[in-house]
Amino acid sequence: MEEKPEEKQLLSTDEIKELWSKTYSDEGKPDWSHIFPLYHDNIIFQDSIQRIEGKKEFKAMCNRLTKRCESLNMDIKNISKNDNIVMMEWKMTMSFRIFPPKPLYGTTRLTFDSKGLIIKQRDYYDLWGDIFDEIPLIKPIYRWFMKVIFG
């Protein structure tokens, strides 16, 4: 008789929200060390900037962001789960060196494998739109360009 791989109960949305809220704070650098064990060794992470494959590379990316940020806060607005997929809507506020904190709005899709580990993470956000919206002279030009090209 063939053995089935051990299935683990997925984290609840409340547990995920609590864990991700501990990652970011109102002041100081982010710390992902408590959620790294939730990631599969072959994690595939993708966002608007990059695609990362493997836990070692994912950790390195998180550590680079930690070094660059003066502070990083994430406010999870909504979270939902359907089978092995979790969606989070968030507002992330980051500050870099001499620049004031800037909000970035987005969503994250987490895909869990049968053992309860995150095998895929896809972050969706409009990096340039959220940045340019904070610059008075550039905002109207950028929004006009986006409307002409894409809308």
C-alpha positions as CSV (number, residue, x, y, z in Angstrom):
1,M,0.0,0.0,0.0
2,E,1.3,3.4,-1.0
3,E,1.8,6.0,1.8
4,K,0.4,9.4,1.4
5,P,2.7,12.4,2.3
6,E,1.8,13.8,5.7
7,E,-0.6,16.6,5.3
8,K,-0.4,19.5,7.8
9,Q,-3.2,21.8,8.8
10,L,-2.7,25.2,7.1
11,L,-2.3,28.2,9.2
12,S,-5.5,30.2,9.8
13,T,-5.9,33.7,8.5
14,D,-5.7,35.0,12.0
15,E,-2.4,33.1,12.6
16,I,-1.0,34.4,9.3
17,K,-2.0,38.0,10.1
18,E,-0.4,37.8,13.5
19,L,2.9,36.3,12.1
20,W,3.2,38.8,9.3
21,S,2.3,41.7,11.7
22,K,5.3,40.6,13.9
23,T,7.6,40.9,10.9
24,Y,7.1,44.6,10.5
25,S,7.0,47.2,13.3
26,D,6.2,50.9,13.5
27,E,9.9,51.6,14.2
28,G,13.0,49.8,13.3
29,K,14.0,47.1,10.8
30,P,11.9,44.2,9.7
31,D,12.6,40.7,10.9
32,W,11.5,37.7,8.9
33,S,13.3,35.1,11.0
34,H,10.1,33.7,12.6
35,I,8.4,33.1,9.3
36,F,11.3,31.7,7.3
37,P,10.5,28.2,8.6
38,L,7.1,28.5,6.9
39,Y,8.8,28.6,3.5
40,H,9.5,25.6,1.3
41,D,13.2,25.1,0.2
42,N,12.0,25.6,-3.4
43,I,10.0,28.8,-2.8
44,I,9.2,30.8,-5.9
45,F,8.8,34.5,-5.0
46,Q,7.8,37.1,-7.5
47,D,6.9,40.8,-7.4
48,S,6.9,43.8,-9.7
49,I,10.7,43.9,-9.6
50,Q,12.1,40.4,-9.5
51,R,11.6,36.6,-9.5
52,I,13.5,34.6,-6.9
53,E,13.8,30.8,-6.7
54,G,14.9,29.0,-3.6
55,K,14.8,29.7,0.1
56,K,18.5,30.8,0.3
57,E,17.9,33.4,-2.4
58,F,14.6,34.5,-0.8
59,K,16.3,35.0,2.6
60,A,19.1,37.0,0.9
61,M,16.5,39.2,-0.8
62,C,14.8,39.9,2.6
63,N,18.1,40.7,4.2
64,R,19.0,43.2,1.4
65,L,15.7,44.9,2.0
66,T,16.4,45.0,5.8
67,K,19.7,46.7,5.2
68,R,18.2,49.3,2.9
69,C,15.2,50.3,5.0
70,E,15.3,52.5,8.0
71,S,11.8,51.3,8.9
72,L,9.1,49.2,7.3
73,N,5.5,48.8,8.6
74,M,2.8,46.6,7.1
75,D,-0.8,47.1,7.9
76,I,-2.8,44.1,6.7
77,K,-6.2,45.4,5.6
78,N,-7.9,42.2,4.5
79,I,-7.0,38.5,4.4
80,S,-8.8,35.5,3.0
81,K,-8.2,31.9,2.4
82,N,-9.5,29.4,-0.1
83,D,-8.1,25.9,0.1
84,N,-4.3,26.3,-0.1
85,I,-4.3,29.9,-1.3
86,V,-4.2,33.0,1.1
87,M,-4.7,36.5,-0.2
88,M,-3.7,39.6,1.8
89,E,-4.4,43.2,1.0
90,W,-1.9,45.5,2.6
91,K,-0.5,49.0,3.0
92,M,3.3,49.0,3.5
93,T,5.1,52.1,4.7
94,M,8.8,52.2,4.1
95,S,11.5,54.8,4.8
96,F,14.9,54.8,3.2
97,R,17.9,56.8,4.5
98,I,17.0,60.5,4.3
99,F,13.6,60.1,2.6
100,P,10.4,60.3,4.6
101,P,8.2,57.2,4.9
102,K,6.2,56.4,1.7
103,P,3.1,54.2,1.5
104,L,2.9,51.3,-1.0
105,Y,-0.4,49.5,-1.5
106,G,-0.6,45.9,-2.7
107,T,-1.7,42.3,-2.3
108,T,0.1,39.1,-1.6
109,R,-0.9,35.6,-2.8
110,L,0.6,32.8,-0.7
111,T,0.3,29.2,-2.1
112,F,0.8,26.4,0.4
113,D,1.9,22.9,-0.4
114,S,0.3,19.8,1.2
115,K,2.8,20.0,4.2
116,G,1.7,23.5,5.0
117,L,4.8,25.3,3.6
118,I,4.7,28.3,1.4
119,I,5.7,27.1,-2.1
120,K,4.9,30.3,-4.0
121,Q,4.5,34.0,-3.0
122,R,3.4,36.6,-5.5
123,D,3.3,40.2,-4.5
124,Y,1.3,42.7,-6.6
125,Y,1.8,46.4,-6.3
126,D,2.3,49.5,-8.4
127,L,5.8,50.6,-7.2
128,W,6.2,53.6,-9.5
129,G,2.6,54.8,-9.2
130,D,2.8,54.9,-5.4
131,I,6.1,56.7,-5.5
132,F,5.3,59.2,-8.2
133,D,1.9,60.0,-6.6
134,E,3.9,61.6,-3.8
135,I,5.8,64.0,-6.1
136,P,3.6,66.9,-7.0
137,L,5.2,67.8,-10.4
138,I,5.7,64.2,-11.6
139,K,2.3,62.7,-10.5
140,P,0.2,64.4,-13.3
141,I,2.7,63.5,-16.0
142,Y,3.0,59.9,-14.9
143,R,-0.7,59.4,-14.6
144,W,-1.3,61.1,-18.0
145,F,1.4,58.8,-19.5
146,M,-0.2,55.6,-17.9
147,K,-3.7,56.6,-19.1
148,V,-2.4,57.3,-22.7
149,I,-0.4,54.1,-22.9
150,F,-2.5,51.6,-20.9
151,G,-5.9,53.1,-20.4
